[in-house]
Amino acid sequence: KDYELIARMANNIWFEELKSSHYLYETAKSCIKVKDPLAEKVLQKMIQREPANVEALNELGKIAEANLEFRKASLYYGRASSFSKDNEEYEKNYERVNGIINQQLQL
């Protein structure tokens, strides 16, 4: 895939025109691959439409964690984990950032 091209095109798209969450998710993933900050905006739009979209919540958690926003990451990971209780990845992400938060509180 040409992630850079998709990310550039995404900057010119009206998100309301993208009816399918699949297209929004592919756009967000392409933006993430090329480190385009538009990814967060696209993922936010996805969870506005589908609050229980665990893939979008998990990706938002990853973005927040990469930006060292651990409390924000914990909220996203926690929501993803609560909507998909059997998914080990979401639970591990949630536990990891909460461990970081607890370590920071002990300093």
N, C-alpha and C positions, 0 to 999 in steps of 0.2 A: 504494500500500500504506500501511497505517497502521502505520508502523514503531514508533511509541511504544507502541501497544496491544500489538503482538506482543512487544516487549521486556518490558512489564509482565507479560504472561501468562507469559513464559518464566521469570520469577522464581518462579512457582508450579508449574512442571512438574517432574516426576521424570524426569530424562534417560534413565533405564533404560527408560521407557515409549516413548520415541521410537526406534523400531527403524530408521528410515530416516535415512541420512546427509543426504539432501536436506532433510528437515525440520530437522535440527540446523543445517545450513548456512544455511538461510533464517532460522532463529532467530538465529544468530550475526550474520548480515548486518544484521538488523533492530536488534540490540543495538548494533552498530557505528555505524549511522546515527544513533542517538540518544545515542551515547557512554555506553552502559550497560556497566559493567565486567564484566557477566556474559558478554559476548562471548568473552573469553579462556577462561573456564571451559568454555563450550560447545565451542569449537574444540579445547581440550585433550581433551575427551571424544571428539571426532571422531577425533583422531589416536591415542587409546588403542584405539579400535575398528579404525581403518584407518591404520596408521603411514605408509603411502605416499600419503595423501590430500593431494595437492599444493595444492589450493585452501585447505584448512585451514592447512597449513604456511605458505603465502604470507601469509594473513591474520594469523597469529600473528606473522610477521616484521614486518608493517606496524604491528601494535600495539606490538611491542617497539621498533621504530624511532621511533615517535611518542613513546614514553616515554623516548627517548634511551638505550635499552638496546641498544647497537649490537652487542655480542658475541652477545647472545641473538638479535637479529635476524639476524645472520650465520648462526647455526646453523640457524634455521628456513628462511631463504632458500636456504642451501646444501643442505639436505635436499630442499627442493622442486625445486631445480635438478637434483640428482642423480637424482631419480625421473622428471623430465620434461626430459631433456637438450635437446630441441628447442624449449623454450619460452623465448623471448628475454626476456620480462618477468621471469621468475624469475632468470635469469642476470644481467640488468641490476641488479635489486634486490641480489643477492648482491655484485656488483662495487662498487656504490655504497656499501654499508655497510662493506665491507672497505676502500675508499678512505678513508672517514671514520675508521675504526679506525687505519689507517696514519698519517693526518695527526695524530691524537691522540698516537700513539707518538713522533712527531717533535718534539712540543712540549716 
